Structure formats: structure tokens, C-alpha cells
């Protein structure tokens, strides 16, 4: 039985168990990069070492202005390894809101998807006194701003820094307590006041453990796939569930990529939300041509999906359509509103 109480413990235990087994598949240009558990361990330790070298300590916060993608999972688990706090923010959030959250949380780092979101951060970075660096997941439009660093550069510098910080990093990870905050979700009340919802390591690991018990029929040989741009707790944590269960994971970066990549990945498990499942089916049904809804849906899902892990059940006719396709919709409310 797994006895992990913190996310660093979860990762440590899984790396010991799986080692060289495949964890992630990441689209790199036209090809897919295979990432093992050991590769993932090196990556998160390199990132954590870089953050520590610039003064990031347990209890410090970092913003993630990005949808759920491979790089964000690396960044999040590196933050947890140090006992830091991740704060998810939507990519299209207004720059004044991002600045307000960054100042309220004294965030030391901001990870961002790139593109317009990076441009908005450039406009506000000087108004965030605590900010050390902005890390862009995209290499495009980095420029010569010393506060903006591409993700690949972070990994390179972190690998160098790690040589002198390995012992400290191990000690810090072991010192993360179950009741330490792991994630804070920010929102605003009707008066414009800040509302913070804190999720501890204990809260998160327990929710994932309960959810995984419901999915014992999914094996370590299964392949999960998703595109989750939102920042709700289900969207943010469902890939953590995949990590906890030891299954392979692939993540699309756009909805267009989702429909293209699913044909290559051919997943057996899909992580998705009720709203996107209903949108997908509505588009399929409205553009049938000469195909039946069943054949069209099977094709859209890549032909091998057997289970869809979902935040809440869709409308009855949608559930019936998936039943006819032979796909089980499995609701995981444990990850909703943690």
C-alpha cells in the first residue's frame, strides 16, 4: 500500500518503482519524445536547483500562467520538491489581475506558455518587486530581457547548479510536511476582494489516492491523453492522478493538436471535462456528412479509447452515444473543488 503523504514522496516512490519505464510522450516538432521516470526526475531536480540558486525557499510561490502541458507538470513538481506553492492562472487572464496576484503572493517566479501571455507579463514585471525571473515554455519572442528565460535554458542552467545543490535539494524535499500548502487558487469576490483557496499536500494526495482506487481496472500499460487549458482543480490535477497510477501520459498543447495528435498517440484513456466532451459531440453530430455518429466519434477518439475520466457526467444523449461506441465515462468528483 502506498503511504505517500506529500507530492515529493509520491514522485520519489514512483521513480524507485518505475525507473526507466516510459512516463510522458512529448511532441517535439514532427516527432514524439519519449520521457522516462528517470528523465522526469532529472528535469524536475534541474528546475528545482535553478529556483533554489536564485533564492526560492519552502513556502515561496510561483505563478503558472499556462494551460496543462508537459512543461507545466515539470515546473509544478519542481516547485513541490522545494516545498513551494504553485498558483495556476489562465493564459488569457488580464495583466492587472496577474500583477495583483503576483504581488499578493510575493511570487518569485512566473512560468508562462509564451505568446500573448508573455507579452502581457513584460508589461507588468517591473511592478512585481518579488519577481526574480519569468520562464517561457516557448522559445519564441524571448528577446534580450535578462528577466525572461526560455524553459530549455532553465533546464541547462539548472543542470549546472544542481551539482552543488543535490544534498540540499534532497534534504529540502524530505522536509516538506503533509499540511504544507501545495497549490493556491485565486479568485475575487463581488467587491473585488481577493479570495484564496489553499490545497495542502495531504488534501491533494488523499484525493488522488481515493480517485485511483476507483480506477483499479486501468493498468500501467494504458496510455492517457488530454488537452486541458483551464485552471480548475480537476484540469490541474487529473494528470497527477495518471502519475500516481503509473500510467503513460501525453498532452496536446492546442485543441487542433488534440485532434491531430490523438490519431498518433492512440490512447486508451482520455482525460476530459464535461463541457469539452459535449462540445466535441455537438461538432461531430452537426457535421456528420454521410458518416454515422458512432463511426465519426470513434474516428475522433483515435480508435482505441476505452475510458474517459471526466469531472462530471454529460447530458443523457451524450452518455448514450459513448455507450454505443463502447467507451466508459468515469466521473472523478474527488478532484473537483478540492
PELIN-V119241 format. One record per backbone hydrogen bond with DSSP energy under -0.5 kcal/mol. NH is the residue of the N-H (numbers start at 1). CO is the residue of the C=O. If there is no record, write none. Layout:
BEGIN
nh->NH co->CO
nh->NH co->CO
END
This chain:
BEGIN
nh->10 co->6
nh->11 co->7
nh->12 co->8
nh->13 co->9
nh->14 co->10
nh->15 co->11
nh->16 co->12
nh->17 co->13
nh->18 co->14
nh->19 co->15
nh->21 co->18
nh->23 co->35
nh->24 co->35
nh->25 co->249
nh->26 co->33
nh->28 co->31
nh->30 co->28
nh->31 co->28
nh->33 co->26
nh->35 co->24
nh->35 co->33
nh->36 co->34
nh->37 co->19
nh->37 co->21
nh->38 co->19
nh->40 co->36
nh->41 co->37
nh->42 co->38
nh->43 co->39
nh->44 co->40
nh->45 co->41
nh->46 co->42
nh->47 co->43
nh->48 co->44
nh->49 co->45
nh->50 co->46
nh->51 co->47
nh->52 co->48
nh->53 co->49
nh->54 co->50
nh->54 co->51
nh->55 co->52
nh->56 co->51
nh->59 co->83
nh->60 co->57
nh->62 co->85
nh->63 co->109
nh->64 co->87
nh->65 co->111
nh->66 co->64
nh->66 co->89
nh->68 co->228
nh->69 co->67
nh->73 co->69
nh->74 co->70
nh->75 co->71
nh->76 co->72
nh->77 co->73
nh->78 co->74
nh->79 co->75
nh->80 co->76
nh->81 co->77
nh->82 co->78
nh->82 co->79
nh->83 co->80
nh->84 co->79
nh->85 co->60
nh->86 co->182
nh->87 co->62
nh->89 co->64
nh->93 co->90
nh->98 co->94
nh->99 co->95
nh->100 co->96
nh->101 co->97
nh->102 co->98
nh->103 co->99
nh->104 co->100
nh->105 co->101
nh->106 co->102
nh->106 co->103
nh->107 co->102
nh->108 co->61
nh->109 co->61
nh->110 co->133
nh->111 co->63
nh->112 co->135
nh->113 co->65
nh->117 co->114
nh->118 co->114
nh->118 co->115
nh->119 co->115
nh->120 co->116
nh->121 co->117
nh->122 co->118
nh->123 co->119
nh->124 co->120
nh->124 co->121
nh->125 co->121
nh->127 co->124
nh->128 co->125
nh->129 co->127
nh->131 co->128
nh->132 co->108
nh->133 co->108
nh->134 co->147
nh->135 co->110
nh->136 co->134
nh->136 co->149
nh->137 co->112
nh->142 co->139
nh->145 co->142
nh->148 co->145
nh->149 co->134
nh->149 co->147
nh->151 co->136
nh->154 co->150
nh->155 co->151
nh->156 co->152
nh->157 co->153
nh->158 co->154
nh->159 co->155
nh->160 co->156
nh->161 co->157
nh->162 co->158
nh->163 co->159
nh->163 co->160
nh->164 co->161
nh->165 co->161
nh->165 co->162
nh->166 co->162
nh->169 co->165
nh->170 co->166
nh->171 co->167
nh->172 co->168
nh->173 co->169
nh->174 co->170
nh->175 co->171
nh->176 co->173
nh->180 co->177
nh->182 co->199
nh->183 co->199
nh->184 co->86
nh->185 co->197
nh->186 co->184
nh->187 co->195
nh->189 co->193
nh->192 co->189
nh->195 co->187
nh->197 co->185
nh->198 co->196
nh->199 co->183
nh->200 co->198
nh->201 co->180
nh->202 co->178
nh->204 co->200
nh->205 co->201
nh->206 co->202
nh->207 co->203
nh->208 co->204
nh->209 co->205
nh->210 co->206
nh->211 co->207
nh->212 co->208
nh->213 co->209
nh->214 co->210
nh->214 co->211
nh->215 co->212
nh->216 co->213
nh->218 co->215
nh->219 co->217
nh->222 co->219
nh->224 co->222
nh->224 co->248
nh->225 co->269
nh->226 co->250
nh->227 co->271
nh->228 co->68
nh->236 co->232
nh->237 co->233
nh->238 co->234
nh->240 co->237
nh->241 co->237
nh->242 co->238
nh->243 co->239
nh->244 co->240
nh->245 co->241
nh->246 co->242
nh->246 co->243
nh->247 co->242
nh->248 co->222
nh->249 co->23
nh->250 co->224
nh->251 co->25
nh->252 co->226
nh->258 co->254
nh->259 co->255
nh->260 co->256
nh->261 co->257
nh->262 co->258
nh->263 co->260
nh->264 co->261
nh->265 co->261
nh->266 co->262
nh->268 co->223
nh->269 co->223
nh->270 co->307
nh->271 co->225
nh->272 co->270
nh->272 co->309
nh->277 co->273
nh->278 co->274
nh->279 co->275
nh->280 co->276
nh->281 co->277
nh->282 co->278
nh->283 co->279
nh->284 co->280
nh->285 co->281
nh->286 co->282
nh->287 co->283
nh->287 co->284
nh->288 co->285
nh->291 co->288
nh->296 co->292
nh->297 co->293
nh->298 co->294
nh->299 co->295
nh->300 co->296
nh->301 co->297
nh->302 co->299
nh->303 co->298
nh->304 co->301
nh->305 co->301
nh->306 co->268
nh->307 co->268
nh->308 co->328
nh->309 co->270
nh->309 co->307
nh->310 co->308
nh->310 co->330
nh->311 co->272
nh->318 co->315
nh->319 co->315
nh->320 co->316
nh->321 co->317
nh->322 co->318
nh->323 co->319
nh->324 co->320
nh->325 co->321
nh->326 co->322
nh->326 co->323
nh->327 co->322
nh->328 co->306
nh->330 co->308
nh->330 co->328
nh->331 co->329
nh->332 co->310
nh->335 co->332
nh->336 co->333
nh->337 co->335
END
